[in-house]
């Protein structure tokens, strides 16, 4: 299941356009806020699919039958680029538990790279709904490793991936390894470079949000 949030024109497609725009990208606060907004929209759309329960709410003048989330999800993010997107999800799922994973590309001199995962902090994931924030789904390698890393901490009831921009190759790779994962994205591009970057994409989301890093 893949949901492209900008398939039908909405503010999401406007925010994606701003994320891509080299002139607007120079405003880091705006870049982070646009990622956050996409996270908020994704949270709202995902909430429609989550289990709810009836609850009687006491008001100053009586009581009101209401539908509320049966259980809060676990919001997971891949450091550091995923933080603004994660914050958008957290703005809406404001009582959610949270998980943090370090996953990065360890580059080699020949231009190749491997995915390195060094750190994880998370609550129990057994039978929970887990939503993973990662702004760029390129090759899909880091996301698949992250999903497998999280499964070592428990077996979630369902898993969602939220990204700003995905690549067709990465989406297909994730679904080949993890067919039950649902992917929500702001846009889908078709091209991937030999070095694993999405084209036209938007560049390096982590650098644009927080500043250029030293390559490891």
N, C-alpha and C positions, 0 to 999 in steps of 0.2 A: 504494500500500500504506500503510494507516494502522493503527497499533496503539495502542489505548486501554488502557493498563496497569491501569486501575481498572475495566475492564468486568466482570471477575470480582473479587469482593471479596478484597482482600489488604491488607497493610500500606500499599501505595501509596495506596489510597483514604483510609486514616486520615491519612496525611501530607498529602494534598491538602486534606482537611477542616481540618487545622490551619493550612495555608497561607492558607486563606480566612477563618479565624476572626479577627474584629477584636480580640478580647481576647488571643489567643495571638500575633497579629502584633506586639504591642508588644515581644516578646522577639526582638530581631534575631538573636541567636545561634541560637535555635531555628528561626527562619525560614530562615536560611542552611543549617542542618543538614538541614532537611526537603527543601530543593532538592537538596542534596548526595546525600541518600538516594535520591531519585528518579533522579538521574544514575547512581548505583551499580546500581540495578535495571535501568535501561535498558542499561547497559554489559553486564551479565550476559546479558540477552535478546539483544542484538545479537551478542554473541560466539558464540552458537549458529549464526549464519548465515555467519560468516566462514570463509575457507579455512584448513584445518588440514593438518599434515603429520606423518608418523610419525617419531619420533626415539628412538634408543636412549639411555637415561639411565643413567649409572654411579652406583650406590649403594655404600655401605660394604661391602655383602655380595654384590654382583653387578651385574646390569643389569636395567633394566625398559623394555619397549617403551611409549612414551608418545605421546599426541597433543598437539601444541603448535601455537600460532598460526603460520601460514606467514609472515605479515608483520604488523608492528604498524600500526594505523591512524593517521591524523592527526586529532587532536582540535582542533576550531576553536571559538572562542567569540566572541560579540558582546559587546563591552565596554559597560557594566560589569555589567549585570544577569545576564549569563550565567556569571559567574565561579563561584558556588557549584555550579551544575549541572555546569559544566566540571570542577570539582574532584572531584565524584562519579564522573564518567567516568574521570578520571585515577587515582583510587584503585584502579580495577580494571584499566584499561589503563595500568599504571604505567610502561611502557617506551615509550609512544607518543610520536610527534612532536607538536608543538603549533603552532597558528596562532591569531592574535589579530586581530580586525577591529573598528574603531570604526564603529558605525552608530547614528545617532540621528535622532529626529524634529526637524526644524527648523521651529518653529511660526511662523505668520504672524499678523498682527493680525486678519485676517478669520476666524481659527479653523482655517484649513487648515494643512497641513504638507507638507513634502517630506522624503524620506529622504536624509540626508547621510552619505557614507562618506569618511572622511579618511585612514585609516591601515590598513595591513595588514602583518603580519609572519608569514611562513610558510615551511615547507620546500618542496621539490619535491612537487607533487601528482600528477604524471603516473602514471596507472595505480594510484593509491593508493585505499584506502578512507578516506573523509572523514566524520567525525561532527561535526555542528554543534550547539552548545548555545545555546539561546535560550529563556528560561523562558516567554515569552508569544508565541504565534503568533496575532496579532490579524488585521490586514488581510492579512498575508503579504508586504507590499511590501518591508520591510527584509530579510526572509529571501531573497526572490527576487533582490534586488540583491546580497546577500552571496554567494549561490550563483554568480551571474554574475561577481562580483568575483573569487571563488576560481578560477573556470574560466579566467580570464585568466592564472593562475599555472601552469596545466597541466590536463589532462583526467583527472579521477579515474575509477577503475574503477567505483565506486559511491559514492553519497552518502546519508547518514542525517541527519535532523533530530530532535533530542531537545528536548522542551519540557514544562513542568509543566502548562500549560493551553493548549489550542488553541481556536480558534473555527471553526465549520463554514465560514464565508465565507473565512477565511484558508487553511484546508486546501484548499478547492476552487480558490482562486486559485493557490496554489503548484503544485498538480498540473496546472493548466491550462498553466502556463508551463514547469514542470519535472516532467513526468509520471513520470520514473523514480526520483525521490527518495522514499525511505521515511521516513515520519513516525511517531515514537514520542512519545506524550504521556501525562501522568498523568490527564487528563480532557479532555473536549470539551464546550464550551458553544455554544449556538446563536445568541446575540444579540450584536450589535456596535453600539455607540453611534455617533452622527454624527461624533464626534471620534475614533473608531477604538479605543475601549476595550471589552474583553470584559465581558459581563454574564452571570452574576453575577461571574465572574472572581475577582480577589483584590486589585485595585488596581495600584499601580506597584511591580513586583517590585524594581527597582533602588533605589527610595527605601526600601522596607521592609527591604531587606538592608543598605543602606549609609548611609541618611540622605537627607533631602530635598535635591534639587538646585535650582539656579536655572534657570528655563526659558530655553532658547536661542532 
